[in-house]
Amino acid sequence: MRKTVLLRLGACAAAGSLALSACGSRSASTTSTGASAVTVTIAFDAPLSTSASSVGIGMENSAQLAVDLANKNGEVPGVTFKLEAKDDQSTPAIGAQNATAFTSDASVVGVVGPYNSSVAQSMQPIFQSAGLVEVSPANTNPTLTMGTDWQTAPKRQYPVYFRTITTDATQGPYAADYAVKKLGIKKVFYIDDGLTYGAGLAATFVEEFTKDGGAVLGHQQVTDGQTDFSAVVAAVKASGANAVYYGGQYAEAGPLKKQLVAAGFTGDMIAGDAVKDPTFVQLAGPAASNATTYVTSDGVPPGGTAAGQAYVSAYNSELSAGKFGNSQAYGTFGPFAYSAAWAIIEAVKAAKAANGGTLPSGTALRAAVVKAMAGVDFQGPTGEVAFNQYGDDVDQAVTMNEVENGAFTAIYTGKIS
């Protein structure tokens, strides 16, 4: 039965009386009534420094919100959750180190993250070897769940890996259809950052755009951290394209858009969810809406559902009270991080129920959580959270957003049939 996650801040007594377990151990404590309580850890991995830190911190805050609410509401009686976060700096090697550390901590029952698909590739085999469930709120490359032959012969890659977000198999084609059928764009120049996410997303866009009758007039690749795009801009202008598609992140997309407009390019920019961040608008300045920027995002906007409205209210309440220790908004991926953490909480609850009301111990708990994850089903902030046979979220809705008056505004939500 599908459930709606209720965010009841202050509705139940806080679980602050339950002692937290030491790192690397799974400890028991007692409640005020003398009942035994166990503390387990939900690990978190994302870039918490470097240019993507605003995204990572919003995700961390959202996972922390889920943990805090679960504890306050006694979501899993006799169990207290804590969050342990690590910074991967968007670097696969660091992600692998973090994954090893998480698997070595016996208290960790599941991992929320990472943000980058390239980092996920380095972490997946480590978590699989340890039987530790991983739920990503941001990885969108289809190969992570279905393999390199995902279009013709999809095959589950890692049974411990799940994600709460739409994949590029939907997001790229959705953007292409929108460009051709609603914006009337016929000629496009595409640019990507060469990374797993950016290059993969651009490839799915280009394939669908061509099927829809559009013409691809050129391609350039940029690098992570690049700031001078003069050669790229010159190639775009010389191509005769009336739009640019960008596969990559906001840190490069902002300066790129600014330089395109400064050079006199009047076509639209279309991009994926990693560009939907307020920092993009700050970096691009007035150019963000001078020749419109259209950006896809995953799921229904949080304000469009009851669960989403409750999430936004709870997040902003904690933010204004200083509970997160920072002033970071939840951002594009925060709602999905909340859902990822809540999915782990639901799986722990199911594992406990399946074991006669007692939480399994040791490796049996991790195995039980992996098994239970396949049956998780609830309404999260952006729509239904449940997983198909590959570990992908069943709700593949996509929203198109437009930059208006210095901010992203949702203009259309739909699905690829």
C-alpha positions in Angstrom: 0.0 0.0 0.0 1.4 3.4 -1.0 1.9 5.8 1.8 2.3 9.6 2.1 5.2 10.6 4.2 3.9 12.9 6.9 6.3 15.6 8.1 5.1 16.2 11.6 7.6 18.6 13.1 7.0 18.7 16.8 4.0 16.3 16.7 5.8 13.7 18.8 8.3 13.9 21.6 11.9 14.2 20.4 14.1 11.2 20.7 16.9 13.1 22.2 17.0 10.8 25.2 18.3 8.0 23.1 22.1 7.7 23.2 23.9 7.9 19.8 26.2 5.0 18.9 29.9 5.4 18.6 31.3 5.5 15.1 32.0 2.1 13.8 29.7 0.3 16.3 26.1 -0.6 16.6 25.0 0.3 20.2 22.0 -0.2 22.3 20.6 2.2 24.8 17.4 2.5 26.8 14.4 4.8 26.6 12.8 6.6 29.5 10.5 3.5 29.9 13.4 1.2 30.1 12.9 -0.4 26.7 16.0 -1.3 24.6 16.8 1.1 21.8 19.3 0.7 19.0 21.1 3.5 17.1 21.9 2.9 13.4 23.7 5.2 10.9 22.5 6.4 7.5 25.7 7.5 5.7 25.7 10.4 3.2 28.1 11.3 0.4 28.1 14.3 -1.9 30.4 17.3 -2.8 30.3 19.5 0.3 33.1 21.7 -0.9 34.3 22.8 -4.4 31.9 24.4 -7.0 29.1 21.9 -6.4 28.9 22.5 -2.6 25.6 24.3 -2.7 24.0 21.3 -4.2 25.6 18.9 -1.8 24.8 20.9 1.3 21.1 21.2 0.3 21.1 17.4 -0.1 22.7 16.8 3.2 20.3 19.1 5.0 17.4 17.2 3.4 18.7 13.8 4.5 19.2 15.2 8.0 15.6 16.5 8.0 14.4 12.9 7.2 16.5 11.5 10.0 15.4 14.1 12.5 11.7 13.6 11.7 11.9 9.9 11.9 13.4 10.2 15.3 10.9 12.8 16.6 8.0 10.8 15.3 9.3 7.4 16.5 9.0 6.1 12.9 10.7 2.9 13.8 10.0 2.1 17.5 13.2 1.2 19.3 15.5 2.5 16.6 17.2 5.9 16.5 18.8 7.1 13.3 21.8 9.4 12.9 23.4 10.8 9.7 27.1 10.5 9.0 28.2 12.8 6.1 31.4 12.7 4.0 32.6 15.1 1.2 33.6 13.4 -2.0 34.6 16.7 -3.8 33.0 15.3 -6.9 36.0 13.1 -7.3 35.6 9.4 -8.0 38.8 8.4 -6.0 37.6 10.2 -2.9 34.1 8.7 -3.3 35.7 5.2 -3.3 37.6 6.1 -0.1 34.4 7.3 1.5 32.5 4.1 0.4 35.2 1.9 2.0 34.9 3.9 5.2 31.2 3.5 5.3 31.3 -0.2 4.7 33.8 -0.6 7.5 31.4 1.1 10.0 29.2 -1.6 11.3 26.5 0.9 12.4 25.8 2.0 8.8 22.7 0.4 7.3 22.4 2.4 4.1 24.0 5.3 2.1 22.4 8.4 0.6 24.4 9.6 -2.4 26.4 10.4 -4.3 25.6 13.4 -6.5 27.9 12.7 -9.5 27.3 9.6 -11.7 31.1 9.3 -12.2 31.5 9.1 -8.4 28.8 6.5 -8.3 30.7 4.3 -10.7 33.6 4.1 -8.2 31.4 3.4 -5.2 28.9 0.8 -6.6 31.3 -2.3 -6.5 32.4 -1.4 -3.0 28.9 -1.3 -1.6 27.9 -4.4 -3.5 30.8 -6.4 -2.0 29.7 -5.3 1.5 26.0 -5.8 0.8 25.3 -2.2 1.8 22.3 -0.5 0.2 22.9 2.7 -1.7 20.1 5.2 -2.7 21.2 8.0 -4.9 19.1 11.3 -5.1 21.0 12.6 -8.1 22.7 10.1 -10.4 20.9 10.0 -13.7 23.1 8.0 -16.1 21.1 4.9 -17.2 24.2 2.7 -17.3 24.4 2.7 -13.5 21.3 0.5 -13.2 20.9 -1.1 -16.6 24.4 -1.4 -18.0 26.1 -0.1 -21.1 23.5 -1.9 -23.3 20.6 -0.3 -21.5 18.8 0.7 -24.7 18.8 -2.8 -26.2 19.6 -5.3 -23.5 19.1 -3.8 -20.0 20.5 -5.8 -17.1 20.5 -5.0 -13.4 24.1 -4.1 -12.5 24.2 -3.9 -8.7 21.3 -5.2 -6.6 22.3 -2.9 -3.7 21.9 0.3 -5.9 18.7 2.3 -6.1 17.8 5.9 -7.0 14.9 8.2 -6.4 15.4 10.4 -9.4 14.5 10.3 -13.1 17.2 9.0 -15.5 18.7 10.5 -18.6 16.8 7.9 -20.6 13.8 10.1 -19.8 15.2 13.5 -19.2 17.2 13.9 -22.4 14.4 12.8 -24.7 11.9 14.9 -22.8 14.0 18.0 -23.4 14.4 17.2 -27.1 10.7 16.7 -27.6 10.0 19.9 -25.8 12.5 21.8 -27.9 11.1 20.6 -31.2 7.4 20.3 -30.5 6.8 23.2 -28.2 9.6 25.7 -28.9 9.9 25.0 -32.6 13.7 24.6 -32.5 15.1 22.8 -35.6 18.8 23.4 -35.4 20.9 22.8 -32.3 24.6 22.9 -31.3 25.4 20.7 -28.3 28.1 21.0 -25.7 29.0 18.7 -22.8 31.6 18.5 -20.1 32.8 15.0 -21.0 31.8 13.5 -17.7 29.5 10.6 -17.2 26.5 12.7 -16.4 27.0 15.5 -18.9 28.1 13.5 -21.9 25.4 10.8 -21.3 22.6 13.3 -20.9 23.7 15.2 -24.1 23.8 11.9 -26.0 20.2 11.0 -25.1 19.0 14.5 -26.1 20.8 14.4 -29.4 19.4 11.0 -30.3 15.8 12.1 -29.7 16.2 15.5 -31.2 17.4 13.8 -34.4 14.5 11.4 -34.4 12.1 14.4 -34.0 13.5 15.8 -37.3 16.0 18.3 -35.8 19.5 18.9 -37.1 22.6 18.8 -35.0 25.0 21.4 -36.4 28.0 20.9 -34.2 29.5 19.7 -30.9 32.1 21.0 -28.5 33.4 19.6 -25.2 34.4 21.7 -22.2 36.3 20.8 -19.1 35.3 20.9 -15.4 36.3 24.3 -14.0 36.6 26.0 -17.4 35.8 29.7 -17.5 36.9 30.9 -20.9 34.5 29.7 -23.6 35.5 32.0 -26.5 36.4 29.1 -28.8 33.2 27.3 -28.1 31.1 30.5 -28.5 32.8 31.1 -31.9 31.9 27.6 -33.0 28.3 28.0 -32.0 27.9 31.3 -33.8 29.5 30.0 -37.0 27.3 26.9 -37.0 24.0 28.7 -37.6 22.2 26.9 -34.8 19.2 28.6 -33.2 19.7 26.9 -29.8 22.4 25.3 -27.6 22.0 22.2 -25.6 24.4 21.9 -22.6 25.1 18.6 -20.8 27.0 19.5 -17.6 26.7 21.5 -14.4 25.8 25.0 -13.4 29.3 26.1 -12.6 30.3 26.0 -16.3 26.8 26.6 -17.8 26.5 30.1 -16.2 29.7 31.6 -17.6 29.0 29.8 -20.9 25.5 31.4 -21.2 26.9 34.8 -20.3 29.6 34.7 -23.0 27.2 33.4 -25.6 24.9 36.4 -25.1 27.8 38.8 -24.9 29.0 37.6 -28.3 25.6 38.2 -29.8 24.1 34.7 -29.9 20.3 35.1 -29.5 19.3 31.4 -29.4 18.0 29.6 -26.4 20.0 27.4 -24.0 18.5 24.1 -23.0 20.1 22.1 -20.2 19.6 19.3 -17.6 18.8 19.2 -13.9 22.4 19.9 -12.8 22.1 23.5 -14.2 18.9 24.2 -12.2 20.5 26.0 -9.3 20.3 29.7 -8.3 24.1 29.9 -8.7 23.6 29.5 -12.5 21.5 32.7 -12.6 24.1 34.5 -10.5 26.9 33.4 -12.8 25.1 34.2 -16.0 23.6 37.4 -14.8 21.0 39.1 -17.0 22.1 36.7 -19.8 20.2 33.9 -18.0 17.0 35.2 -19.3 18.3 37.2 -22.3 17.5 34.5 -24.9 15.7 32.1 -22.6 17.3 29.3 -20.6 15.2 26.1 -20.4 16.2 23.5 -17.8 14.7 20.1 -17.1 14.2 18.9 -13.5 13.0 15.6 -12.2 9.6 14.8 -10.8 6.8 17.1 -9.9 7.9 20.5 -8.3 7.8 20.1 -4.5 5.1 22.8 -4.3 2.9 20.7 -6.5 2.0 17.9 -4.1 0.9 17.7 -0.4 4.0 15.8 0.6 6.1 18.3 -1.3 4.5 21.3 0.4 5.0 19.6 3.8 8.7 19.0 3.0 9.2 22.6 1.9 7.5 23.9 5.1 9.5 21.6 7.3 12.8 22.3 5.6 12.3 26.1 5.8 11.3 25.9 9.4 14.5 24.0 10.3 16.5 26.4 8.2 15.1 29.6 9.8 15.7 28.0 13.3 19.3 27.4 12.4 19.0 23.7 12.9 21.3 22.9 9.9 24.1 25.2 10.9 24.0 26.8 7.4 21.7 28.9 5.3 21.6 26.7 2.2 18.3 26.3 0.4 17.2 22.7 -0.4 17.9 23.2 -4.1 17.0 20.9 -7.0 18.2 17.6 -5.4 17.2 18.2 -1.8 13.7 16.7 -2.1 15.2 13.5 -3.7 17.8 13.3 -0.9 15.0 13.5 1.6 13.2 10.6 -0.3 16.4 8.6 -0.4 16.9 8.8 3.3 13.3 8.1 4.0 13.5 5.0 1.7 16.2 3.7 3.9 14.2 4.4 7.0 11.2 2.6 5.5 13.4 -0.4 4.6 14.8 -0.6 8.2 11.2 -0.5 9.4 10.3 -3.4 7.1 13.4 -5.4 8.0 12.5 -5.1 11.7 8.9 -6.2 11.0 10.0 -9.1 8.9 12.2 -10.3 11.8 9.4 -10.6 14.3 9.7 -7.0 15.5 13.3 -7.3 16.4 16.0 -5.5 14.3 18.4 -8.0 12.8 22.1 -7.7 13.7 25.4 -7.6 11.9 25.4 -8.4 8.2 21.9 -9.8 8.5 20.6 -6.3 9.0 22.3 -4.9 5.8 20.9 -7.9 3.8 17.4 -7.4 5.2 17.5 -3.7 4.3 18.6 -4.5 0.7 15.8 -7.0 0.4 13.2 -4.7 1.9 14.2 -1.8 -0.4 12.5 -3.5 -3.4 9.2 -3.2 -1.6 9.4 0.4 -0.5 6.5 2.6 -1.8 5.5 6.0 -0.5 4.7 9.5 -1.7 7.7 11.7 -1.4 8.1 15.4 -2.1 8.3 15.0 -5.9 6.0 12.1 -6.4 5.8 8.3 -5.8 9.0 6.6 -4.5 9.1 3.0 -5.5 11.6 1.0 -7.5 11.5 -1.2 -10.6 13.5 -4.3 -11.4 16.6 -2.3 -12.2 16.5 -0.1 -9.0 15.2 3.0 -10.8 12.3 5.0 -9.4 9.0 4.1 -11.1 7.9 7.8 -11.3 9.7 9.2 -14.3 8.0 12.6 -14.5 10.0 15.5 -15.8 9.4 19.2 -15.4 10.6 22.0 -17.8 11.7 25.2 -16.1 12.3 28.6 -17.5 14.5 31.4 -16.1 12.2 34.4 -15.4 13.0 37.5 -13.4 16.2 36.0 -12.1 14.8 32.6 -11.0 13.7 29.2 -12.3 9.9 28.9 -12.8 8.3 25.5 -13.6 6.2 25.8 -16.8 5.3 22.2 -17.7 5.4 18.7 -16.2 4.9 15.5 -18.2 6.2 12.0 -19.0 7.7 10.2 -21.9 5.5 7.3 -22.9 
